[in-house]
Amino acid sequence: MTKDQKVVAIQEIKDLLQDAKVVYVADLDGLNAAKSSDFRRQAFKQNIKVKVVKNTLLQKAMEQIDGVDFSEMFETFKGNSALMIAETANAPAKLIQGFRKKEEKPALKSAFVQETFYVGDNNLDMLANIKSREEMIGEIIGLLQSPIQRVVSALQNKSESAEANAEEAAPAQEETAATEAPEAAAEGETPAAE
């Protein structure tokens, strides 16, 4: 690889990393061409960008990114490395987990998710269980709606029970008035004109 090619490759990696909030580095070593292609296809369907990179070029690109110090990840840059960029925090971890149901690889080397670094494959389950922003917002909205729904439900039940009580009371009052009128007539009183 010439010096110019290296500069271009570093710039491509920097472009991928520039605004990335979710960065995974995985080991795809041991996957044959068909399995590697299948992994990339599944990643594409889940809106995850996958790029096999040289470790030295990845490190140089990460060193040039402003605002994030990726140095915690550098120790994992050995062997075959695949850079995975996603919008959803847990999507790459779930993809790796799903793929490993049939295969031994890919293995997680390191990840940068929600401004936190995770080093080592032992963090894969934790990363897979991280809730995405949309899931968290949905849960918060559900929690906020729950008390409101209870209040609305209670008000509806109260108004329905008040209406039911009023309807039950109205026939009872009519029956009372009807039974009092004949009794009053029997005693010689004249019922009042309505």
Residue pairs with C-beta under 8 A, 6 or more apart in sequence:
1 9
1 54
6 57
9 53
9 54
9 57
10 57
10 60
10 61
10 64
11 61
12 51
13 51
13 53
13 57
13 58
13 61
13 62
13 83
14 61
14 64
14 65
16 49
16 51
16 83
16 85
17 23
17 61
17 62
17 65
17 83
17 85
18 65
20 85
20 112
21 87
21 89
21 113
21 114
22 85
22 86
22 87
22 88
22 89
22 91
22 92
22 111
22 112
22 113
22 114
23 70
23 83
23 84
23 85
23 111
23 112
23 113
24 83
24 84
24 85
24 86
24 92
24 93
24 96
24 108
24 110
24 111
24 112
24 113
25 58
25 73
25 76
25 77
25 81
25 82
25 83
25 84
25 108
25 109
25 110
25 111
26 81
26 82
26 84
26 92
26 96
26 106
26 107
26 108
26 109
27 79
27 80
27 81
27 82
27 105
27 106
27 107
27 108
27 109
28 36
28 39
28 52
28 80
28 82
28 105
28 106
29 79
29 80
29 105
30 104
30 105
31 39
31 103
31 105
31 106
35 103
39 50
39 95
39 99
39 106
40 50
42 95
42 98
42 99
43 49
43 50
43 84
43 92
43 95
44 50
46 86
46 88
46 91
46 95
47 86
47 87
47 88
47 91
48 84
48 85
48 86
48 91
48 92
48 95
49 83
49 84
49 85
49 86
50 82
50 83
50 84
51 82
51 83
51 85
52 80
52 81
52 82
52 83
53 81
53 82
53 83
54 81
55 77
55 78
55 79
55 81
56 77
58 77
58 81
58 83
59 74
59 77
62 68
62 70
62 73
62 74
63 70
63 71
68 112
70 112
72 110
72 117
72 119
73 109
73 110
73 112
73 117
73 119
75 119
76 109
76 110
76 119
76 120
77 109
81 109
82 106
84 92
84 95
86 92
88 132
88 133
88 134
89 113
89 114
89 127
89 130
89 131
89 132
89 133
90 127
90 128
90 129
90 130
90 131
90 132
91 132
92 111
92 127
93 108
93 111
93 124
93 127
93 128
93 130
94 128
96 106
96 107
96 108
96 124
97 124
97 125
97 128
99 106
100 106
107 121
108 118
108 120
108 121
108 123
108 124
108 127
109 119
109 120
109 121
110 117
110 118
110 119
110 120
111 117
111 118
111 123
111 127
112 118
113 127
113 130
114 130
118 126
118 127
131 139
181 191
184 190
184 191
185 191
